Amino acid sequence: MLRVHIIGLLAFWLGQVEGLAYYTEKPSYLESCRINEPDFTNCSTRSIQGFLNEVIKGIPEIEKSFGPIDPMKQDQLIFRQNDSDVNIISANLTNLVIRGFGKMVIKESRVNKTDFSWADKIYLPHLRLDGNYKMYGRILLVPLDGGGSLFIEIDDLDIEMDTKTRLYEKGGYTFFNVTEVHVKLQVGRLRANMENLFNGRNKEVEQRTNQFFNDNWQDFFEAMRPLIVETLERTLLDLLKKMFHLMPANFFVEDIPNSLFLYGRKTRLIT
């Protein structure tokens, strides 16, 4: 595993352009693939899983900019939803901690030959979100006005992730600039608890309300789906940007074109 030591000169394994460190030699744990080969998707799936396995173990450059992958952290998420009379939510989530990505399995990783966007299928046996919340509105017609600690646990989470990228060059290598992440979720089971739902006015009603949400977890998940989706999309976008600014796309896709060939002009990352 790479360690960066910059003492006067840059480390042998890393290049640096405009303050952005990146690998200049392919690590042994990465499998390179050719997009026009018939087995490319299987090769790409193995390559991305291998990269993520090392990120989970801990790559110092990613941990320095993003932090550990398990648990992941988000400082704040402000969320508003008003899609029906049943669910109207205005929420401010802080100190979010997301656990479970250390066990992620890449079931499939496809790369679009036209624009080099990705379509990935990911499986997590268990995901847990902890944090603090302030919430006003209605969930399943239950009026809410409170704030406190919150957790949401999901078993058997399947994620379909569509990722948009733009290719760019630095130091003679082509890189993925991840610009958008969109996810679709399927869950096997959900459990949740929100403390201080009614600002502490009635703990018995709070307990019964949490039990109602858990007894009707599928409906509760649908009410909370946009919030969970936004949390994961924001977190994954931040992670993937940092992962793929570090590792040249050439190491994953040997025959990837440069931006001049793909777009008709050279592209450099604007930081």
Helices and strands as residue ranges (DSSP letters): E 14-17, E 20-23, H 40-57, H 60-65, E 72-82, E 88-99, G 101-103, E 105-111, E 118-139, E 142-170, E 173-186, E 189-194, H 203-215, H 217-246, G 249-251, H 259-263
